[in-house]
């Protein structure tokens, strides 16, 4: 289904926001496309006052990076990077001074929620599952000094 407007302005949203005296901050707003035609070119969204809302391939919303795709998807790359960053921060401070139990408890309470945030509501691809598993396995190997030599 495609929507066409008589003018190039994004009139339905623009008129509603104008009627309730709400302004859209176009510097903080992005437009993402989901569905079968998500990769097709489309016209810029222009509000009644002439401001344009940028089309984006991804954007951050409530701590989750949404990605424009044929189905509703999010990127787990940033979550893994934050997971590694939080683990390195903890491990750099306590490192080998604390027991494995203490480090594992800190990882479970501080790092694991960062990795698993929003996974309950977003479908994970098998690639994302294996990458998250790889990240957690690597951390556990580092904690317990396991290596294949």
C-alpha positions as a printed NumPy array, in Angstrom:
array([[  0.   ,   0.   ,   0.   ],
       [  1.395,   3.379,  -0.873],
       [  0.352,   6.8  ,   0.356],
       [  0.375,   9.737,  -1.962],
       [ -0.257,  13.336,  -0.984],
       [ -1.325,  16.163,  -3.229],
       [  1.672,  18.221,  -2.207],
       [  5.204,  17.292,  -1.305],
       [  4.55 ,  18.08 ,   2.36 ],
       [  3.907,  15.407,   4.941],
       [  0.439,  16.831,   5.482],
       [ -1.332,  14.318,   7.782],
       [  1.283,  14.397,  10.555],
       [  2.063,  18.035,   9.985],
       [ -1.577,  19.13 ,  10.244],
       [ -2.189,  17.022,  13.362],
       [  0.849,  18.407,  15.132],
       [ -0.122,  21.926,  14.078],
       [ -3.677,  21.474,  15.427],
       [ -2.461,  20.391,  18.872],
       [  0.267,  23.047,  18.902],
       [  3.114,  20.527,  18.929],
       [  6.324,  21.108,  17.073],
       [  8.571,  18.451,  15.578],
       [ 12.267,  18.933,  16.187],
       [ 13.668,  17.945,  12.785],
       [ 17.254,  17.914,  14.06 ],
       [ 16.365,  15.041,  16.408],
       [ 13.762,  13.289,  14.232],
       [ 14.429,  10.59 ,  11.658],
       [ 12.238,   8.578,   9.353],
       [ 12.811,   4.823,   8.946],
       [ 11.127,   2.567,   6.44 ],
       [ 10.131,  -1.009,   7.225],
       [  8.522,  -3.438,   4.815],
       [  8.881,  -4.817,   1.327],
       [  9.693,  -1.41 ,  -0.184],
       [ 12.1  ,  -0.288,   2.514],
       [ 15.04 ,  -0.122,   0.108],
       [ 13.231,   1.922,  -2.568],
       [ 13.819,   5.624,  -2.979],
       [ 11.083,   7.951,  -1.801],
       [ 10.522,  11.666,  -1.609],
       [ 11.768,  13.654,   1.361],
       [  9.238,  14.287,   4.099],
       [  8.567,  17.994,   4.315],
       [  6.501,  19.583,   7.053],
       [  4.129,  22.483,   6.47 ],
       [  6.676,  25.012,   7.682],
       [  9.234,  23.775,   5.122],
       [ 11.423,  21.72 ,   7.445],
       [ 12.536,  18.326,   6.162],
       [ 12.662,  15.093,   8.152],
       [ 15.673,  13.059,   7.08 ],
       [ 15.358,   9.473,   5.909],
       [ 17.815,   7.247,   7.742],
       [ 19.086,   3.677,   7.48 ],
       [ 19.202,   3.334,  11.273],
       [ 18.499,   5.386,  14.359],
       [ 18.653,   5.039,  18.118],
       [ 15.347,   4.854,  19.956],
       [ 15.152,   4.108,  23.693],
       [ 18.672,   2.682,  23.673],
       [ 18.029,   0.322,  20.752],
       [ 19.392,   0.889,  17.252],
       [ 16.557,   0.257,  14.795],
       [ 17.539,  -0.676,  11.241],
       [ 15.517,  -0.04 ,   8.118],
       [ 14.778,  -3.458,   6.6  ],
       [ 12.049,  -5.629,   5.128],
       [ 10.995,  -6.627,   8.633],
       [ 11.267,  -4.885,  11.988],
       [ 14.923,  -5.304,  13.003],
       [ 17.442,  -3.832,  15.322],
       [ 21.225,  -3.859,  15.334],
       [ 22.905,  -5.762,  18.164],
       [ 26.378,  -4.483,  17.233],
       [ 26.158,  -1.472,  19.552],
       [ 24.905,  -3.649,  22.426],
       [ 27.89 ,  -5.986,  22.014],
       [ 30.275,  -3.041,  21.91 ],
       [ 28.744,  -1.675,  25.14 ],
       [ 28.939,  -5.148,  26.689],
       [ 32.672,  -5.376,  25.919],
       [ 33.206,  -1.803,  27.136],
       [ 31.476,  -2.475,  30.462],
       [ 33.313,  -5.783,  30.939],
       [ 36.689,  -4.192,  30.199],
       [ 35.895,  -1.429,  32.687],
       [ 35.102,  -3.942,  35.418],
       [ 37.914,  -6.322,  34.571],
       [ 40.418,  -3.471,  34.359],
       [ 39.549,  -2.357,  37.907],
       [ 39.237,  -5.687,  39.727],
       [ 41.029,  -7.98 ,  37.253],
       [ 42.983, -10.714,  38.937],
       [ 42.643,  -9.176,  42.421],
       [ 39.086, -10.455,  42.939],
       [ 37.972, -14.065,  42.83 ],
       [ 36.222, -15.524,  39.792],
       [ 32.949, -15.577,  41.743],
       [ 33.067, -11.829,  42.365],
       [ 33.966, -11.009,  38.757],
       [ 31.267, -13.374,  37.455],
       [ 28.71 , -11.781,  39.766],
       [ 29.679,  -8.304,  38.514],
       [ 29.467,  -9.445,  34.883],
       [ 26.049, -11.011,  35.522],
       [ 24.663,  -7.919,  37.228],
       [ 26.336,  -5.12 ,  35.237],
       [ 27.365,  -6.405,  31.786],
       [ 24.843,  -9.06 ,  30.836],
       [ 21.82 ,  -6.705,  31.014],
       [ 23.596,  -4.434,  28.516],
       [ 23.96 ,  -7.334,  26.078],
       [ 20.428,  -8.654,  26.553],
       [ 18.583,  -5.319,  26.573],
       [ 15.499,  -5.444,  24.298],
       [ 16.127,  -9.012,  23.128],
       [ 12.752, -10.042,  24.57 ],
       [ 10.813,  -7.826,  22.192],
       [ 12.967,  -7.91 ,  19.057],
       [ 13.52 , -10.973,  16.923],
       [ 17.134, -12.063,  16.893],
       [ 18.713, -13.464,  13.776],
       [ 20.779, -16.618,  14.178],
       [ 23.833, -14.51 ,  13.329],
       [ 23.084, -12.179,  16.256],
       [ 22.594, -15.134,  18.599],
       [ 25.931, -16.645,  17.624],
       [ 27.743, -13.284,  17.931],
       [ 26.232, -12.673,  21.388],
       [ 27.171, -16.21 ,  22.404],
       [ 30.712, -15.625,  21.129],
       [ 30.968, -12.41 ,  23.168],
       [ 29.809, -14.092,  26.365],
       [ 32.032, -17.128,  25.79 ],
       [ 35.053, -14.883,  25.265],
       [ 34.377, -13.059,  28.516],
       [ 34.009, -16.323,  30.43 ],
       [ 37.264, -17.62 ,  28.934],
       [ 39.025, -14.469,  30.067],
       [ 37.627, -14.725,  33.594],
       [ 38.521, -18.379,  34.038],
       [ 41.875, -18.164,  32.151],
       [ 40.834, -20.731,  29.543],
       [ 42.751, -20.878,  26.271],
       [ 43.442, -23.469,  23.621],
       [ 47.225, -23.566,  23.27 ]])
